[in-house]
Amino acid sequence: MANLYWLIIGFLGQALFSMRFLVQWWASERERRSVIPLAFWFFSVAGGITLLSYAIYRQDPVFIVGQAGGLVIYTRNLYFIYRERMQTPETSTPC
């Protein structure tokens, strides 16, 4: 039963991770240019954490290193986005 549980977690992680590509594609189609929306990074982190958990369960060092390295990049990008938003004053339009 534990194997089935972890298999479901693995597929859930893969689904979350795959959603980032769909989100990026939809956003780019909408804008008619290549863009990476904020949701891309959130799906990357959610999928990466879930897949890292599965990799640790499987004790697969190649998979663990790959997912852990990716998580560093995804969270760093979210940090940059958050920092930029905090430094950029909001522009308001007069009523």
MARNU-728564 format. One record per atom (N, C-alpha, C): x, y, z. Coordinates in steps of 0.2 Angstrom, whole numbers, padded with zeros to 4 digits, always signed. Each point is the difference from the previous one (the first is absolute). Layout:
BEGIN
XYZ...
// end
This chain:
BEGIN
+0004-0006+0000-0004+0006+0000+0004+0006+0000+0006+0000+0004+0004+0006+0000+0003+0001-0007+0002-0005-0004+0002+0001-0007-0005+0004-0004-0006-0002+0001-0006+0003-0004+0000+0008+0002+0000+0001+0006+0000+0007+0003+0006+0004-0003+0006-0003+0000+0005+0004-0003+0000+0001-0008-0003-0005-0003-0001+0000-0007-0005+0006-0002-0005+0000+0004-0005+0006-0001+0004+0007+0001+0004+0000+0005+0004+0006+0002+0004+0002-0006+0004-0005-0003+0004+0001-0006-0004+0002-0006-0005-0003-0001-0004+0003-0006-0003+0007+0001-0002+0001+0007-0003+0007+0001+0006+0005-0001+0006-0001+0002+0005+0004-0001+0002+0001-0007-0001-0005-0004+0002+0001-0007-0006+0004-0003-0006-0001+0002-0006+0004-0003+0001+0007+0002+0002+0002+0006+0001+0007+0002+0006+0003-0004+0005-0004+0000+0006+0002-0004-0002+0002-0007-0004-0005-0003-0002+0001-0007-0004+0006-0001-0004+0002+0005-0005+0006-0001+0004+0006-0001+0006+0000+0002+0004+0007-0001+0001+0001-0008+0001-0005-0003+0000+0001-0008-0006+0002-0003-0006-0003+0002-0006+0002-0002-0001+0008+0002+0001+0001+0006-0001+0007+0002+0004+0005-0004+0007-0002-0001+0004+0005-0004-0002+0000-0007-0003-0005-0003-0002+0000-0007-0006+0004-0001-0005-0001+0005-0006+0004+0000+0001+0008+0000+0005+0001+0005+0002+0007+0001+0003+0003-0006+0004-0004-0003+0004+0003-0006-0005+0001-0006-0005-0005-0001-0005+0000-0005-0004+0007+0001-0002+0001+0006-0004+0006+0002+0003+0006-0002+0007+0001+0001+0004+0006-0001+0003+0000-0007+0000-0006-0003+0003+0000-0007+0007+0002+0000+0003-0002+0006+0008+0000+0001+0001-0005+0006+0007-0001+0000+0002-0005+0005+0000+0003+0007-0004-0002+0005+0000+0002+0006+0000-0006+0005+0003+0002+0006+0000-0005+0006-0004+0003+0005-0007-0003+0001-0004+0003+0006+0002-0002+0006-0002+0003+0006+0002-0001+0007-0003-0008+0001-0005-0002-0003-0003-0006+0002+0005-0006-0003+0004+0002-0005+0005-0005-0002+0005-0002+0006+0002+0005+0003+0005-0001+0006-0004-0004+0006-0006+0002+0001-0003-0004+0006-0002-0007-0002-0002-0001-0006+0000-0007-0002+0007-0004+0000+0005+0004-0002+0007-0003+0000+0001-0002+0007-0001+0004+0005+0002-0001+0007-0005-0006+0003-0006+0000-0002-0005-0005+0003+0002-0007-0003+0001+0000-0007+0002-0006-0003+0007-0003+0002+0005+0005+0001+0006-0002+0002+0001-0003+0007-0004+0003+0005+0000-0002+0007-0004-0007+0000-0005-0001-0004-0003-0006+0000+0004-0006-0003+0003+0002-0006+0005-0005-0003+0006-0001+0004+0002+0005+0003+0006-0001+0005-0002-0005+0005-0006+0000+0003-0002-0004+0005+0000-0007-0002-0003-0001-0006+0000-0007-0004+0007-0002-0001+0004+0004-0002+0007-0002-0002+0004-0003+0007-0002+0004+0005+0003-0002+0007-0002-0007+0002-0007-0001-0001-0003-0006+0002+0003-0006-0004+0001+0002-0007+0003-0005-0004+0008-0001+0001+0003+0005+0003+0007+0000+0002+0004+0000-0007-0002+0004-0004+0003+0001-0007+0004+0006+0000+0007+0000+0001+0004+0005+0001+0000+0005-0006+0000-0003-0006-0001+0004-0006-0006+0005+0000-0005-0003+0001-0007+0003+0000+0000+0005+0006+0003-0001+0006+0000+0004+0006+0004+0006-0002+0006-0001-0003+0004+0006-0002-0003+0005-0005-0003-0004-0005-0003+0004-0005-0006+0005+0003-0004-0003+0004-0006+0003+0003+0002+0006+0005+0005-0002+0004+0003+0005+0005+0003+0006-0004+0004-0001-0005+0003+0005-0003-0005+0004-0004-0005-0003-0003-0006+0004-0003-0003+0005+0005-0002-0003+0006-0003+0004+0005+0004+0006+0002+0006+0000+0001+0004+0006+0001-0001+0005-0005+0000-0002-0006-0001+0005-0006-0007+0003+0000-0005-0005+0001-0007+0003+0001-0002+0005+0005+0003-0002+0006-0001+0004+0006+0004+0007-0001+0006-0001-0003+0004+0007-0001-0004+0004-0005-0003-0003-0005-0004+0005-0005-0006+0003+0004-0003-0004+0004-0006+0003+0004+0003+0006+0004+0005-0001+0003+0003+0005+0004+0002+0006-0004+0003-0001-0006+0001+0006-0004-0007+0004-0002-0005-0004-0001-0006+0003-0002-0003+0004+0006+0000-0003+0006-0002+0003+0006+0004+0006+0001+0006+0000+0000+0004+0006+0001-0001+0005-0005-0001-0001-0006-0001+0005-0005-0007+0003+0001-0005-0004+0002-0006+0003+0002+0000+0005+0006+0004-0002+0005+0000+0004+0006+0004+0007-0002+0005+0000-0004+0003+0006-0002-0003+0004-0005-0005-0002-0004-0003+0004-0005-0006+0003+0003+0000+0006+0000-0006+0003+0003-0006-0001-0005-0006-0001+0003-0006-0001-0004-0002+0006-0003-0002+0000-0006-0003+0006-0004-0007+0000+0001-0003+0005+0001-0007+0001+0001-0003+0005-0006-0005-0002-0002-0003+0005-0005-0005+0004+0003+0000+0007-0002-0005+0004+0004-0007-0002-0002-0005+0001+0004-0007-0001-0001-0003+0005-0004
// end
